[in-house]
């Protein structure tokens, strides 16, 4: 029997499946880094989503205890120090396909919301205003060019849906050469040719501020930028200036340089459509993620 620590919320069905596998499940949601440091060594496995950061001090202390496995419910692994975990013999697994559709659909929701002023139009309607002229000059996705930065599972799901909207799809990804239905280009070409740009990359040293002032300067006037990937991949200050100048028509954003967000002028700007890191937050995706988490834990400790 393994002791499993649930650090971030997962579906109840998943918890039951882990228990049915003969394991003890303890839920401690929202621990501070100090609490995680003291608690993790008492468990054989950790389950995290995006909120909990498992850094080197936690890994070193937990490896001296019982920790053998970390399961990340979701795709990105940048909240876990992977190299340190590998050196310490701690297995790290994720659920890359379970939430891809949910994130892809949210990216499209942001594209549509940005194109047709859905955020400000909704807010002003609730105030009793009728701003038909102000919000009647939106953009269409049809016959536009969508540039995808990163072409992994989520990005490929976005590309599938883009075809249904009649969009041309180009992508930048140094690790992928061929893709059916999408054309590989360099980052400079993507910035110059895209009407919509959507990011689907982890936040690393290589991707930090992959979109910054030089990239915005080369973009088409009126481009729409969407980020449902990771905060820190876009320079928010530079993007805000690009929106103020009219270079960027609007931005749809689900992830931020600092989370949770408080008093961020980039988020508060009228033409920013903002959501609170809910990319994988559909009921169906949560169930798929939970089921995959439970399966990985039960198989690991068989």
C-alpha positions, 0 to 999 in steps of 0.5 A: 500500500502506498500513501498518496498526498493530493496537493491540488484538487482532482476529481472525486472519482479519481480519489476513489479509484486510488483508494480502490487500488489499495492505497491511502489518500490524504488531501492537503490542498493549498499548502505553503512551500514550507508545509509541502517541505515538511509533509511530502517526505511522509508520502510515497506519491504526490499528485499536483496540478499547476498550483503546487511547485515541487522544487529541489529542496522538497525533492531532496528532503522527500527523497530521503523519506518515502517519495517515489512518484509525482503525478502531474494532472495536466500537461506542463511540467515546469512546476516540477524540477525534473532534472533534480527528480531524475537524479534523486530517482523520483519518477515524474509522470503527467497526463498529456492527452487528458486535458488537451481538448479543453485547453484548445477550446478555451484558446478558441473561445478567447479568439472569438471573444477578442474578435467580437468584443465579447468581454466589453460588450457583455459588461456594458450591456449589463450596465444598461448600455447599447454600444452597437456602433462601438462593438460592431467592427469586429474581425472574422476568423474565416480566411485569416492566418493562425500562427501557433507557437509550439505544435504539441498535443494542445496546439494540434487540437487547436489546428484541427478546429482552425480548419473548421473556421476556414483558417490557414495554419502556420506554426513555429516549433524547433522540435517538430518538422512535419505536420499535416495541414499546417506549415512550419515557419520560423518565428519571425515569419509567423509574427509577420504573417499571422492575423491570430497568434496562439501560444502553446509552449512551456515556460523555460529559459528558452521561451521566456518572453518569446514574444517581446517588443521586437516581435510585436513590432514586426506583427501585422497591425490589428493582430490578436494574441492568445496565451493559454499556455504559461505566464512568462512566455509573453512580456505583459508590459510590452503587450500592453503597450502594443495594445495601446498603440493599436498594433495588437487589436486584443489579447485573450489570456488565461495565464500570467507572469504572477498568479493569482493576479492582483492589480495588473494593468495588463489584465485590467485593460479594456481589450484584454479578455482575461480568465483565471488559469482555467484552461483544463477546467472543464468537467469532462477534462477533470474526469479524464485527468483524474482517471489518468492520474489514478491509473498511473498511480495504481500501475506504478505501485502494482 
